[in-house]
Amino acid sequence: MKLKGIDESDKCREIRGETYLLKVEGNARFMALWDQLVNNELRLFR
């Protein structure tokens, strides 16, 4: 029973870690795209 619980908690930790990494990568990509959009807008206004 204890081993089963440990395995399940490890799985949860792995899933949380993956989702966290996906969030960070997604945010980084979004910010890069946002910077490009903002720079393009600024160029248009200049």
N, CA, C and O atoms as a DFTB+ gen file, in Angstrom:
184 C
 N C O
     1  1       0.836      -1.204       0.000
     2  2       0.000       0.000       0.000
     3  2       0.878       1.265       0.000
     4  3       0.627       2.206      -0.754
     5  1       1.905       1.270       0.854
     6  2       2.781       2.446       0.924
     7  2       3.469       2.694      -0.418
     8  3       3.533       3.829      -0.889
     9  1       3.983       1.623      -1.028
    10  2       4.668       1.766      -2.318
    11  2       3.721       2.357      -3.352
    12  3       4.100       3.229      -4.133
    13  1       2.476       1.867      -3.348
    14  2       1.489       2.355      -4.311
    15  2       1.284       3.862      -4.130
    16  3       1.270       4.616      -5.102
    17  1       1.126       4.290      -2.871
    18  2       0.920       5.709      -2.589
    19  2       2.097       6.551      -3.054
    20  3       1.911       7.627      -3.622
    21  1       3.314       6.060      -2.813
    22  2       4.513       6.798      -3.226
    23  2       4.549       6.922      -4.748
    24  3       4.834       7.993      -5.284
    25  1       4.256       5.812      -5.441
    26  2       4.260       5.842      -6.908
    27  2       3.251       6.863      -7.421
    28  3       3.547       7.633      -8.335
    29  1       2.067       6.865      -6.831
    30  2       1.028       7.791      -7.283
    31  2       1.438       9.242      -7.039
    32  3       1.214      10.106      -7.886
    33  1       2.041       9.506      -5.873
    34  2       2.462      10.880      -5.580
    35  2       3.576      11.306      -6.540
    36  3       3.628      12.464      -6.954
    37  1       4.462      10.377      -6.894
    38  2       5.521      10.694      -7.860
    39  2       4.909      11.045      -9.206
    40  3       5.341      11.989      -9.868
    41  1       3.891      10.274      -9.611
    42  2       3.218      10.551     -10.886
    43  2       2.616      11.951     -10.853
    44  3       2.743      12.709     -11.814
    45  1       1.961      12.290      -9.747
    46  2       1.352      13.614      -9.608
    47  2       2.422      14.698      -9.730
    48  3       2.226      15.713     -10.397
    49  1       3.558      14.460      -9.071
    50  2       4.642      15.441      -9.116
    51  2       5.139      15.608     -10.545
    52  3       5.385      16.726     -10.997
    53  1       5.288      14.484     -11.260
    54  2       5.764      14.554     -12.644
    55  2       4.783      15.353     -13.494
    56  3       5.188      16.215     -14.274
    57  1       3.489      15.065     -13.340
    58  2       2.470      15.761     -14.132
    59  2       2.495      17.252     -13.810
    60  3       2.434      18.090     -14.710
    61  1       2.584      17.578     -12.515
    62  2       2.638      18.992     -12.122
    63  2       3.856      19.671     -12.725
    64  3       3.768      20.793     -13.225
    65  1       5.004      18.982     -12.677
    66  2       6.227      19.550     -13.240
    67  2       6.078      19.803     -14.727
    68  3       6.494      20.845     -15.233
    69  1       5.474      18.835     -15.434
    70  2       5.295      18.988     -16.883
    71  2       4.363      20.151     -17.189
    72  3       4.656      20.964     -18.065
    73  1       3.241      20.240     -16.475
    74  2       2.301      21.322     -16.735
    75  2       2.951      22.665     -16.413
    76  3       2.722      23.651     -17.113
    77  1       3.769      22.705     -15.343
    78  2       4.459      23.947     -14.978
    79  2       5.417      24.354     -16.091
    80  3       5.468      25.522     -16.477
    81  1       6.185      23.377     -16.613
    82  2       7.125      23.672     -17.699
    83  2       6.366      24.158     -18.923
    84  3       6.785      25.112     -19.579
    85  1       5.251      23.505     -19.233
    86  2       4.450      23.914     -20.390
    87  2       3.976      25.353     -20.205
    88  3       4.006      26.150     -21.143
    89  1       3.540      25.676     -18.992
    90  2       3.084      27.046     -18.713
    91  2       4.209      28.039     -18.939
    92  3       4.017      29.063     -19.595
    93  1       5.386      27.737     -18.397
    94  2       6.528      28.654     -18.525
    95  2       6.910      28.814     -19.994
    96  3       7.126      29.932     -20.462
    97  1       6.996      27.693     -20.725
    98  2       7.352      27.759     -22.144
    99  2       6.287      28.524     -22.916
   100  3       6.607      29.354     -23.767
   101  1       5.017      28.244     -22.618
   102  2       3.922      28.932     -23.291
   103  2       3.982      30.431     -23.039
   104  3       3.793      31.226     -23.959
   105  1       4.247      30.823     -21.784
   106  2       4.346      32.242     -21.453
   107  2       5.510      32.893     -22.183
   108  3       5.386      34.014     -22.677
   109  1       6.642      32.196     -22.255
   110  2       7.818      32.746     -22.935
   111  2       7.504      32.964     -24.408
   112  3       7.839      34.005     -24.975
   113  1       6.856      31.970     -25.029
   114  2       6.490      32.100     -26.447
   115  2       5.503      33.233     -26.636
   116  3       5.630      34.024     -27.570
   117  1       4.508      33.316     -25.743
   118  2       3.507      34.371     -25.834
   119  2       4.161      35.745     -25.699
   120  3       3.837      36.664     -26.450
   121  1       5.072      35.884     -24.750
   122  2       5.740      37.171     -24.549
   123  2       6.574      37.545     -25.768
   124  3       6.628      38.715     -26.146
   125  1       7.227      36.555     -26.388
   126  2       8.019      36.831     -27.592
   127  2       7.103      37.318     -28.705
   128  3       7.419      38.288     -29.394
   129  1       5.970      36.649     -28.883
   130  2       5.005      37.067     -29.908
   131  2       4.471      38.456     -29.584
   132  3       4.342      39.297     -30.475
   133  1       4.160      38.702     -28.311
   134  2       3.630      39.995     -27.882
   135  2       4.650      41.100     -28.171
   136  3       4.283      42.168     -28.660
   137  1       5.935      40.844     -27.870
   138  2       6.989      41.826     -28.151
   139  2       7.031      42.140     -29.637
   140  3       7.166      43.301     -30.023
   141  1       6.914      41.104     -30.482
   142  2       6.933      41.313     -31.931
   143  2       5.756      42.195     -32.340
   144  3       5.918      43.139     -33.114
   145  1       4.568      41.882     -31.814
   146  2       3.374      42.662     -32.150
   147  2       3.544      44.115     -31.724
   148  3       3.257      45.030     -32.496
   149  1       4.011      44.327     -30.497
   150  2       4.192      45.688     -29.980
   151  2       5.210      46.444     -30.832
   152  3       4.994      47.606     -31.177
   153  1       6.318      45.787     -31.169
   154  2       7.341      46.433     -31.992
   155  2       6.779      46.801     -33.358
   156  3       7.069      47.879     -33.877
   157  1       5.972      45.908     -33.950
   158  2       5.366      46.197     -35.248
   159  2       4.425      47.390     -35.141
   160  3       4.417      48.255     -36.017
   161  1       3.634      47.443     -34.075
   162  2       2.710      48.558     -33.872
   163  2       3.491      49.862     -33.729
   164  3       3.117      50.874     -34.322
   165  1       4.569      49.848     -32.953
   166  2       5.366      51.056     -32.749
   167  2       5.950      51.530     -34.077
   168  3       5.997      52.730     -34.347
   169  1       6.396      50.580     -34.907
   170  2       6.957      50.948     -36.211
   171  2       5.894      51.622     -37.068
   172  3       6.179      52.589     -37.776
   173  1       4.667      51.107     -37.002
   174  2       3.583      51.682     -37.802
   175  2       3.301      53.120     -37.363
   176  3       3.029      53.982     -38.199
   177  1       3.365      53.378     -36.062
   178  2       3.034      54.710     -35.560
   179  2       4.155      55.715     -35.788
   180  3       3.906      56.920     -35.814
   181  1       5.386      55.237     -35.954
   182  2       6.512      56.163     -36.099
   183  2       6.509      56.867     -37.435
   184  3       7.394      57.678     -37.708
